[in-house]
Amino acid sequence: YSLMRTSIISSLLEVVKWNTNRQAEVVKIFEVGKIYLPYANKINSLPKEKIIITGMITKIGRGDLWEKSSSLDIFNVKGIIEVILQDLKVKNWEVVPGNHPTLHPLQNGKIIIEGEEIGIFGEIHSEVINNYRIPGKVNLFEIDFENLLPHIPPDIHYCILAKYPSAQRDLALIVKEEIISADIINAIKSIDVKLIKKVTLFDIFRGKQIGNGCKSLAYSIVFQAEDRTLTDQEVEDVYANIREKLMTKFNAKIRE
């Protein structure tokens, strides 16, 4: 078994170390991979192969503008597991205290379904982090996919990763202060739900040049088709429709 890994944790810690050594303020990574475990009382048998989903998060700097918390902790990784289970429509799972030796004894949990452990999460023990010389706390989640699979209902559907490149356009507009950004985002997406893949608010500005009772909002819009590469003209046509709808619906003034 010396050439077969029994855990993904050490591999991901090396990735975290590599990134933090290069001034990465926020690291959020995961891997879906195989591990190999010996069978009990079967010394000469082939190892048991398991598929494991392992993820790690750490934050040692300011990070993204919209992230208010100064660090990422056990509640963040617990939340990641909760989202995964909810999206997979898994039911009847519970969180109980854990005892994994790699994790801090007081920041350590397990996910149980019908008495079977399907995952762990928590803060990696400081002694382990110090051995890797990582400058900050690292939190971990791990899911045993084979143990989880029987609890996933058969009606789950997925979307394949896009084969074709995306195009991006930025749009800045001035609207009345009472206009809600979420309404603008929904209006943009409604123009073409197949081609508009993502709308992100990345800037808010208020000032004398904007006018009293008004604000400037800037959005990044990602366009992408699932069956072809979009032409510039296709993107511009949808972009023009977006501008027209925002001017009509919200009385928005487009900033050039």
Helices and strands as residue ranges (DSSP letters): H 9-20, E 26-37, E 48-59, H 74-87, E 93-97, E 103-113, E 116-124, H 126-132, E 139-144, H 145-148, G 149-151, E 167-176, H 181-191, E 196-205, E 214-223, H 232-250, E 253-255
